[in-house]
Amino acid sequence: QVQLVESGGGLVQAGGSLRLSCGVSGRASSIYLMAWFRQAPGKEREFLARIPWGSGWTYHADSVKGRFTVSRDNAKDIVYLQMNSLKPDDTAVYYCAARLQSQTDYKFWGRGTQVTVSS
């Protein structure tokens, strides 16, 4: 099992920045990929970015490329999402998720952290 806890959300003005953190505990050594998603009220969940738990390339969705950056600190078992140039449309609950090496999808999810961007 893997436990994920997001933090770092809050209220920010348009143009501002936030850094979200996702603390990982449990069977971290079994993780293959970590990802960030978000879900705004009335909208479907949206994939934002992913990063291999070990070595490898990151990937960012076109909607956030150039503004959001995913990174990790394996020594601390934390995955980050740096969000810059925030817009009101970025308002959503942000989730981190983990996919194990034995899985084909993200099976472990945190509870989410609210990000609200005011205009």
N, C-alpha and C positions, 0 to 999 in steps of 0.2 A: 504494500500500500504506500501511497504517496500523499502527503498533506501539503496543501498550498494555502498561503495566507497573503492576500494583497494589502498594501498600505500605500499612503502617499496621495490619495485623492483629496479633493477639496474644491473650493470656489476660487476661480482665478478670472481676471479680466482678459478680454480678447487681446491677443498678441503676447500674452504671458507664457510662462513655462511651468511644467510640473515634472517631477520624476516619480514614477510609480515603482514600487518594489514588490517582488513576489518571493516570500520566504518558502523554502522547500525543506521538508523533513520526511523522514521515512526512508524508503528504498531509493534514495537519490541516485545510487549507482546504476539502477536499472533504467534510468530515463534516457530516451533517445532524442526527443525533441521537446522544447518548451515553446509556448506560443502565447501571444496576447490577442484577446478578442474584446469587443465591446458590443453593448446593446443599448440602443436609445429607446425611449418609450414609443411603443407602436411600431417598432422596426425590428427586422430580423437581426440575429447576431451576426456581427461582421468580423472577419479575420483581419488582423492588423499586421502581425509580424511573427516570425519564428526564428529560433536559434538552436543549433544542436547543443546538447549538453556537453559533449566533448568537442573535438575540433570540427571545423566546417564553416560553411558560409551562412550568413544571415539572409533573411528574405523579408522584404517589406511590401505590403500592398500598395498599389499605385495611389490610393487615396491618402496615404500618409507618408509616402516616400519623400525624403528631403526635409520632413518636419519631425518625424518620430524616429527614434533609434533604439533598437533592442540590444541589450548586452547582458553579460552574466559575470558573476564572481563565484567561481567554483569553490574557492576556499571558504566562502561564507554561505554557499548554497543559496544564492540570491540571484534572481533575474530582474533586470531593470527595463523600464520603458521610459526613455527621456522624450518628453513631448514639448516641442517649441512652437512658436507662432500659433498658439491655440485659437480656435475659432468657436463661435457659439454652436456650430454644427458638431463639434467634438464632444458636446455634452452627452454623457452616457454613463452606464456602469461598465467598468473595465474589469475583465477577468483574465487571469493567467490559467494556463492548462498544460498538462504534461501527457506525453505519449511515451509509453515504454517501448523497449526494443521488441517485445513480443506482440505488440498491438499495431493495429492499422489505423487507429483513430485516437483522438485525445480523450482519454477516459477519466482523467483526474482533473478536477476543477476547484478553484478557490471560490469564495463567496462573493467576491467582487468588491470594488471600491468606486464610490461615486465621484465623477468629475463633472463639475458644472462650470461652464465658461460664459461669463456675462458680456453683453455687448456694450 
